[in-house]
Amino acid sequence: MADPTSDHFAWLRTRMAAERTFMAWLRTAASMIGFGFTIVQFFAKLSRMEGAHPAMRPHAPRMLGLMLIGAGVLGLAFALHQFRTVVRHLDGPEYAGINTGHPPASPAVVVAVIVLFIGVFAFTAIVLRAP
C-alpha cells in the first residue's frame, strides 16, 4: 500500500507544477501585451516627430502591436482555462483522500484576469484610435 504522506506530497508537487506553468504563461502574456502596446506607442510618436522620414509601411507597427497584444490575450485566456481544468481535476473526488490541506485559491488567477482586462482594453483602444 502506498504511503499517504508520499501520495499527498506527490499531489502537492503536481499542483505547484501547474501553478508554476500558469505563472510562466502569465509572464509571457504580460510581456507580449506590454511589448505590443509599446511598439504602437513608440512608432506613433516617432512618426509625429519633426525631421522623421515617413515610414514605408506606416500601418505595420500598429498591426504588429495588435498581433502581439492579441496573441498575449489569447494565450493567457487558454492558459487560464487549462489551469482551471487541471486544478478542478486535482480537487476532484479521485484525489479526495490525498488532497487535504491543499493550497488556497491562487492569487495568480486574479492577476491573470486583471492582465486579460488590460490586454483587451489596450487592443480596443488601439483599434478604435484613428491611425
Secondary structure, DSSP 8 states (H G I E B T S, - for coil): ---HHHHHHHHHHHHHHHHHHHHHHHHHHHHHHHHHHHHHHHHHHHHTSTT----SSTTHHHHHHHHHHHHHHHHHHHHHHHHHHHHHHHTSGGGTTT-TT-----HHHHHHHHHHHHHHHHHHHHHHS--
